[in-house]
Amino acid sequence: MKKKLAVLLSLICIGTIEAQKDFKALFDGKSTAGWHSYGKTAAGSGWKAQDGILYFDPQAAVNGQGGDLVTDAEFQNFHLKLDWKTEKGSNSGIIFYINENAQKYQNTYSTGLEMQILDNETHPDGKIKKHRAGDLYDLIQSRSEPVRETGKWNTAEIISKNGNLTFILNGVIVVETVLWDAAFQKRIADSKFAGWPEFGTFKKGRIALQDHGDKVYFRNILIKEL
């Protein structure tokens, strides 16, 4: 029995490695290499890397030196995977297809779309439709809420290929939509972004972890270009 269990565990491990082999790490587990704060050349002091975890500490953001943390690289068709967790009352997000023209666009969310990260139970946004964890922020409400309780790790996946967008949270598909078609343009027109002519229009861009002034943690940040 023990031998069979050992073989089974070995096969599971091999399968996991095989499943991950086409992904590359966006976080080396010990530094902010490959990332910078939006519109800057380096990561702000609020972003910390330690023991395989990348996190935002608002108390360490000297003189507001935080800012959304964006990838140095840009991505078009991709499969992003990462783990996140919040503290009580925390708000953050994963923002993608960001055009980093900081002189023209003040924030990452001026152009990028967002998968919401939130403590649904205590943050005020938890009472707002399309603002809860797993939602395509202010555009599409997640079809279910498999989010775990505050302080526990969640696994998020964003898959975007040729305009087909899928959000997966803890193994459950929560959002599926088509980007940039007439129906999507109507969603924007009916949202808070209606007056932002270039919001959600870019088909290639940077990926960001949002500084919303709250403590939030990330790990196992992986991406596969499709």
C-alpha positions in Angstrom: 0.0 0.0 0.0 2.8 2.4 0.9 4.6 1.7 -2.3 1.4 2.3 -4.4 0.8 5.5 -2.5 4.4 6.7 -3.2 4.0 5.9 -6.9 0.7 7.7 -7.0 2.2 10.8 -5.3 5.1 10.7 -7.7 2.8 10.6 -10.7 0.8 13.5 -9.3 4.0 15.5 -8.8 5.2 14.7 -12.4 1.8 15.7 -13.7 2.0 19.0 -11.8 5.5 19.7 -13.2 4.3 18.9 -16.7 1.3 21.2 -16.3 3.6 24.0 -15.2 6.5 23.6 -17.6 5.2 25.9 -20.2 4.7 28.7 -17.7 7.5 31.1 -16.7 7.8 32.8 -13.3 7.1 36.5 -13.2 8.2 36.6 -9.5 11.5 35.1 -8.4 10.4 34.8 -4.8 12.9 37.2 -3.4 12.9 40.5 -5.2 10.8 42.8 -7.4 13.0 42.1 -10.4 10.9 42.3 -13.6 8.5 44.7 -12.0 8.3 48.5 -11.4 5.8 50.9 -10.1 3.6 52.4 -12.8 5.3 55.4 -14.5 8.5 54.7 -12.6 11.7 52.8 -13.2 11.7 50.7 -10.0 9.3 49.3 -7.4 8.1 51.7 -4.7 9.1 51.1 -1.1 5.7 49.8 -0.2 6.3 46.6 -2.3 8.2 43.9 -0.4 9.4 40.4 -1.4 10.2 37.9 1.2 10.1 34.1 1.6 8.4 33.5 -1.7 5.7 36.2 -1.1 5.3 39.5 -2.9 3.2 41.9 -0.8 2.2 45.5 -0.4 2.7 47.1 3.0 1.1 50.6 3.1 3.1 51.5 6.2 6.3 51.1 4.3 5.1 53.2 1.4 7.2 56.3 2.4 5.7 59.5 1.0 3.2 57.5 -1.0 6.0 55.4 -2.6 3.8 52.5 -3.6 1.9 52.7 -6.8 0.5 49.8 -8.8 3.3 47.3 -9.5 3.5 46.5 -13.2 5.5 44.0 -15.3 8.4 45.2 -17.3 7.2 43.1 -20.1 4.0 43.4 -22.2 1.6 40.5 -23.0 -1.0 39.9 -25.6 -2.4 36.4 -25.5 -1.6 34.8 -22.2 -2.6 32.6 -19.3 -1.7 34.1 -15.9 -1.8 32.2 -12.7 -1.1 33.5 -9.2 -2.1 33.1 -5.5 -3.5 36.0 -3.5 -4.8 36.7 -0.1 -6.0 39.7 1.8 -6.3 41.0 5.3 -9.5 42.3 6.8 -10.9 45.1 4.8 -8.4 44.9 2.0 -8.9 45.9 -1.6 -6.7 45.2 -4.6 -6.8 43.8 -8.1 -5.0 42.2 -11.1 -5.0 44.7 -13.9 -4.1 43.8 -17.5 -3.7 45.3 -21.0 -2.3 48.4 -19.5 -0.8 51.0 -21.8 1.9 52.6 -19.7 1.9 56.1 -21.2 1.9 57.7 -17.7 1.8 61.2 -19.1 -1.3 60.4 -21.0 -2.9 57.9 -18.7 -2.6 58.7 -15.0 -3.4 55.3 -13.6 -3.1 51.6 -14.7 -6.9 51.4 -14.6 -7.2 54.3 -17.1 -6.6 51.7 -19.8 -6.5 48.2 -18.2 -9.2 45.7 -17.3 -9.3 44.3 -13.7 -10.0 41.1 -11.9 -11.1 42.3 -8.5 -9.4 41.2 -5.3 -11.4 42.1 -2.2 -12.3 41.1 1.3 -16.0 40.8 0.4 -17.3 40.7 3.9 -15.9 43.9 5.4 -14.8 46.2 2.5 -17.5 48.6 1.4 -17.1 47.5 -2.2 -18.4 44.1 -1.2 -21.9 45.6 -1.2 -21.6 46.8 -4.8 -22.5 44.5 -7.7 -19.6 43.8 -10.1 -17.1 45.0 -7.4 -16.6 41.8 -5.5 -13.7 39.3 -5.6 -13.5 37.6 -9.0 -15.6 40.1 -10.9 -14.4 41.8 -14.1 -14.4 45.1 -12.2 -17.5 47.2 -12.8 -18.2 45.3 -16.0 -19.2 41.7 -15.3 -20.3 40.0 -12.1 -18.8 36.6 -11.4 -21.2 33.8 -11.9 -20.3 32.3 -8.5 -18.1 33.2 -5.5 -15.7 30.4 -4.7 -13.5 33.0 -2.8 -12.0 31.7 0.5 -12.3 33.5 3.8 -10.0 36.4 4.5 -6.5 35.4 5.3 -6.5 32.3 3.2 -4.8 31.9 -0.1 -6.9 32.0 -3.3 -5.7 30.9 -6.8 -6.7 33.2 -9.6 -6.2 32.6 -13.4 -6.8 35.0 -16.2 -6.8 33.5 -19.7 -7.0 35.9 -22.7 -6.6 34.7 -26.3 -7.8 36.5 -29.4 -10.4 38.4 -27.5 -11.8 35.5 -25.5 -11.4 36.2 -21.8 -11.8 33.7 -18.9 -11.4 34.3 -15.2 -10.9 31.2 -12.9 -11.0 31.5 -9.1 -10.0 28.5 -7.0 -10.6 26.2 -10.0 -14.0 27.5 -10.8 -14.8 29.5 -14.0 -16.3 32.8 -12.7 -16.3 35.0 -15.8 -16.3 34.3 -19.6 -16.7 37.0 -22.1 -15.5 38.3 -25.5 -13.5 41.5 -25.5 -13.7 44.4 -27.9 -16.9 43.5 -29.7 -20.1 45.5 -29.8 -21.5 43.8 -26.7 -18.3 44.5 -24.8 -18.4 48.2 -25.9 -21.9 48.4 -24.5 -20.8 47.0 -21.2 -18.2 49.8 -21.0 -20.8 52.4 -22.0 -23.0 51.2 -19.1 -20.1 51.3 -16.6 -18.2 53.9 -14.6 -15.7 53.9 -17.5 -18.1 55.3 -20.0 -16.3 58.6 -20.3 -12.9 57.1 -20.8 -12.5 56.7 -24.5 -9.4 54.4 -24.5 -10.4 52.3 -21.5 -10.4 48.6 -22.3 -9.3 49.1 -25.9 -5.7 47.9 -25.9 -5.0 44.3 -27.0 -1.4 44.2 -25.6 0.0 45.7 -22.5 1.5 45.3 -19.0 0.0 43.4 -16.1 -0.3 45.1 -12.6 -0.9 44.2 -9.0 -2.8 47.1 -7.5 -1.9 49.3 -4.7 -5.2 50.3 -3.2 -3.6 51.4 0.1 -4.3 48.0 1.8 -2.1 45.1 2.7 -2.3 42.3 0.1 -0.1 39.3 -0.6 0.8 37.4 -3.8 2.9 34.3 -4.6 3.4 31.7 -7.4 3.0 34.3 -10.1 3.3 32.4 -13.4 2.5 33.2 -17.0 2.3 31.3 -20.3 2.1 33.2 -23.6 -0.5 31.7 -25.9 
